[in-house]
C-alpha cells in the first residue's frame, strides 16, 4: 500500500466528508505531423525548429485537420465504450499565454467527437468499479514557456513553440472517483489503453501524457457538490495520488476550522510535497468559446467508424479474461502479462507453443522482464525471441537441461542470439539422466563421505540432502537430481539391509 493511500485513509477515517474527484487527461497523439499543419511532432528538436506560419499563428493562414488524429480519437473512444459523434466541430478557446501565439486554442466544446464512455478499475480484493468518461475531444497543444533550465536567466522566460499545434485528445472523466488511490488506478488504466492502442506513448516525464485533477469535498451522504479546486503540474501517476492526498488534507483542515474553500487552480510541487495557488479557476464562459470559422465540421461516417472498430486489437481486459479461462492463469499473472501489449503478445506466442502455459508465464514474468529491466532495452531489442523461450521450456521438460541450466541458456541466448540447443552444446550443460553414467559418481560420493553415511544409517536421514549436494557438485550440476536421489536412496537402503 502506498504511503499516500495510508495518509488518505487516516484523513478520511477522522472526517465527515467524502472526496469527489474528476480527472482531465491530455494524451499527445502519435501522429507524424501536427494537428492542423505538416510540422514534425518528433520530440527533442532544437527550440522553434518544428514550426510554420500555421502553428506560429501568422495572419491569413488556414488550418487543415489531421485525419490520422481524428482516427486515433475515434479509436480511443471505441475502446472506452464511447458514443462517436457523426458530426463534431472545432471551437476557439480564447485565452492569452505567451506560448499561445494565436491568442486562442483550437479545441472542441459543444460537439466533442466522443461522449458517454467508461472504464473499469480493479480495486484491492478483486472488486471492480466503473468510472464514467464524460467526453473525449480533440485539440491542439500550446507551446512551452522555458524558465527553469540552467541556461535561462532568473528574470527571463523563453518560448519554445515546437509543441504548439501538437495533436491532443483530452479524456474527461465524470466525478466518479472517490479517493487518490482510485485516481491512481484510473490513470493507470487510461495510460495502459493509449499505449495499447498505439495512439500515445504515455510518457508523463516528457509530457506526452498529462493529467489535471478537479477535487471537492462534501458532507458524507450529501448530493450537492462542494467548491472544487484544480491541481496541475503532476508529472507521474504517483504524483497525482500524492497531490490529491495533499489537497484532501488541505480542504479538510479548512472546512473543519469553519473556513470556505476558494475555487482556484493550484500547482503541485513534487519535491516540496505541496500545492500552491496559481490563479482563480476559470469557468467555461471565461474562455468565450465559439465555432472556429476556419474549420469545417469533422464527419465520421458509419463505414469509417466500423473500419476503425474492425482494426482494434483485443483489449487488455478481454485478453486477461481469456488467459484466465483458457490458460488457467491467476488474476495476478494475467494482470502483469496484459499490462503492456508487446509483452502480452510475446507471452501469447510462448504460451501457445508449450504444453503448460503457466511455465510460459513464469519465464516471461521472470527471466524476460528481468533482462529487460537490467538492460533497459525495449522488447524489440531482446535477442531471446518467443520461440527461444518455448524451446528452453521444452529442453527442461524433456530433461535435457535442468531449470537452473535453463536460466544460463537464456542469458547465453540473450547475449549471442544463438539457438537454445546450440547454447546447451557450447556451454556443455546437457543434463545427465542415464543411471549407468551416474552410478559410479554416486558410489564415489558415498565412499568419500563415510561419516555422513554412518550417521544416515543411525537415523539422521536429513543427511541425504548433504549427499545430494555433494553428488550434484561432483556432476558439475549436470546430473539429473531425481535420478541421483533415487540412486543415493537405493544404495543407502542396500547398505542398511
Secondary structure, 3 states (H helix, E strand, C coil): CCHHHHHHHHHHHCCCEEEEEEEEEEEECCCCECCCCCCECCCCCCCCCCCCCCCCCCCCCCCCCCHHHHHHHHHHHHHCCCEECCEECCEEEECCCCCCCCCEEEECCCCCCEEEEEEEEECHHHCEEEEEEEEEEEEECCCEEECCCCCCCCCCCEEECCCCCCEEEEEEECCCECCHHHHHHHHHHHHHHHHHHCCCCCCCCCCCEEEEEEEEEEECCCCCCCCCEEEEEECCHHHHHHHHHHHHHHHHHHHHCCCCCCCEEEEEECCCCEEEEEEECCCHHHHCCEECCCCCCEECCHHHHHHHHHCCCCCHHHHHHHHHHHCCCCHHHHHHHCCCHHHHHHHHHHHCCCCCHHHHHHHHHHHHHHHHHHHCCCHHHCCCCHHHHHHHHHHHHCCCCCHHHHHHHHHHHHHHCCCHHHHHHHHCCCCECCHHHHHHHHHHHHHHCHHHHHHHHCCCCCHHHHHHHHHHHHCCCCECHHHHHHHHHHHHHHHHC
